[in-house]
Amino acid sequence: MNTAPNLTPPEPADAVPARRPELDDAPPLLGSWRNIYILVLGAFVLFVAVFWGLTEAYA
């Protein structure tokens, strides 16, 4: 049982979180999140195709 008092004041119900402009920056690689998602999806499809081909070749 925790008997220590809560020393942080409660936030008001209408409090707006502080603005964080660094979250609006583009990613440092490929220029946009869309391009990164396309790269990851393309790599996944390539790996699946390569592993399928290896399975077929050595089955």
Phi and psi restraints in degrees (value plus and minus 20) as a CYANA .aco file:
   2 ASN   PHI    -114.3   -74.3
   2 ASN   PSI      96.8   136.8
   3 THR   PHI    -124.6   -84.6
   3 THR   PSI     -18.7    21.3
   4 ALA   PHI     -91.0   -51.0
   4 ALA   PSI     118.9   158.9
   5 PRO   PHI     -91.4   -51.4
   5 PRO   PSI     129.4   169.4
   6 ASN   PHI    -101.0   -61.0
   6 ASN   PSI      90.8   130.8
   7 LEU   PHI    -111.5   -71.5
   7 LEU   PSI     -27.0    13.0
   8 THR   PHI    -108.7   -68.7
   8 THR   PSI     111.2   151.2
   9 PRO   PHI     -90.3   -50.3
   9 PRO   PSI     125.3   165.3
  10 PRO   PHI     -88.5   -48.5
  10 PRO   PSI     126.5   166.5
  11 GLU   PHI     -99.4   -59.4
  11 GLU   PSI     122.6   162.6
  12 PRO   PHI     -84.2   -44.2
  12 PRO   PSI     132.9   172.9
  13 ALA   PHI     -82.7   -42.7
  13 ALA   PSI     -48.8    -8.8
  14 ASP   PHI    -119.7   -79.7
  14 ASP   PSI      -0.7    39.3
  15 ALA   PHI     -89.9   -49.9
  15 ALA   PSI     114.9   154.9
  16 VAL   PHI    -122.9   -82.9
  16 VAL   PSI     110.8   150.8
  17 PRO   PHI     -80.4   -40.4
  17 PRO   PSI     131.1   171.1
  18 ALA   PHI     -84.8   -44.8
  18 ALA   PSI     124.3   164.3
  19 ARG   PHI     -90.0   -50.0
  19 ARG   PSI     116.0   156.0
  20 ARG   PHI    -143.0  -103.0
  20 ARG   PSI      69.7   109.7
  21 PRO   PHI     -83.7   -43.7
  21 PRO   PSI     -43.5    -3.5
  22 GLU   PHI     -85.2   -45.2
  22 GLU   PSI     -40.3    -0.3
  23 LEU   PHI     -95.8   -55.8
  23 LEU   PSI     -36.5     3.5
  24 ASP   PHI    -107.6   -67.6
  24 ASP   PSI     -28.0    12.0
  25 ASP   PHI     -88.9   -48.9
  25 ASP   PSI     130.1   170.1
  26 ALA   PHI     -93.8   -53.8
  26 ALA   PSI     132.0   172.0
  27 PRO   PHI     -85.0   -45.0
  27 PRO   PSI     131.2   171.2
  28 PRO   PHI     -91.4   -51.4
  28 PRO   PSI     -33.9     6.1
  29 LEU   PHI    -135.5   -95.5
  29 LEU   PSI     109.5   149.5
  30 LEU   PHI      51.3    91.3
  30 LEU   PSI     -21.4    18.6
  31 GLY   PHI      64.4   104.4
  31 GLY   PSI     -45.1    -5.1
  32 SER   PHI    -174.2  -134.2
  32 SER   PSI     136.9   176.9
  33 TRP   PHI     -85.5   -45.5
  33 TRP   PSI     -52.7   -12.7
  34 ARG   PHI     -79.0   -39.0
  34 ARG   PSI     -63.7   -23.7
  35 ASN   PHI     -85.4   -45.4
  35 ASN   PSI     -56.6   -16.6
  36 ILE   PHI     -86.3   -46.3
  36 ILE   PSI     -63.1   -23.1
  37 TYR   PHI     -82.1   -42.1
  37 TYR   PSI     -60.4   -20.4
  38 ILE   PHI     -84.5   -44.5
  38 ILE   PSI     -60.7   -20.7
  39 LEU   PHI     -82.3   -42.3
  39 LEU   PSI     -65.3   -25.3
  40 VAL   PHI     -84.7   -44.7
  40 VAL   PSI     -64.2   -24.2
  41 LEU   PHI     -83.6   -43.6
  41 LEU   PSI     -62.1   -22.1
  42 GLY   PHI     -83.5   -43.5
  42 GLY   PSI     -60.9   -20.9
  43 ALA   PHI     -83.4   -43.4
  43 ALA   PSI     -60.5   -20.5
  44 PHE   PHI     -81.2   -41.2
  44 PHE   PSI     -67.6   -27.6
  45 VAL   PHI     -82.4   -42.4
  45 VAL   PSI     -61.2   -21.2
  46 LEU   PHI     -81.8   -41.8
  46 LEU   PSI     -66.2   -26.2
  47 PHE   PHI     -81.4   -41.4
  47 PHE   PSI     -63.2   -23.2
  48 VAL   PHI     -81.7   -41.7
  48 VAL   PSI     -63.5   -23.5
  49 ALA   PHI     -84.8   -44.8
  49 ALA   PSI     -62.5   -22.5
  50 VAL   PHI     -85.2   -45.2
  50 VAL   PSI     -66.4   -26.4
  51 PHE   PHI     -87.7   -47.7
  51 PHE   PSI     -54.6   -14.6
  52 TRP   PHI     -84.5   -44.5
  52 TRP   PSI     -64.0   -24.0
  53 GLY   PHI     -82.8   -42.8
  53 GLY   PSI     -61.1   -21.1
  54 LEU   PHI     -83.8   -43.8
  54 LEU   PSI     -59.7   -19.7
  55 THR   PHI     -83.2   -43.2
  55 THR   PSI     -63.9   -23.9
  56 GLU   PHI     -86.4   -46.4
  56 GLU   PSI     -58.2   -18.2
  57 ALA   PHI     -90.1   -50.1
  57 ALA   PSI     -55.0   -15.0
  58 TYR   PHI    -129.0   -89.0
  58 TYR   PSI      -9.0    31.0
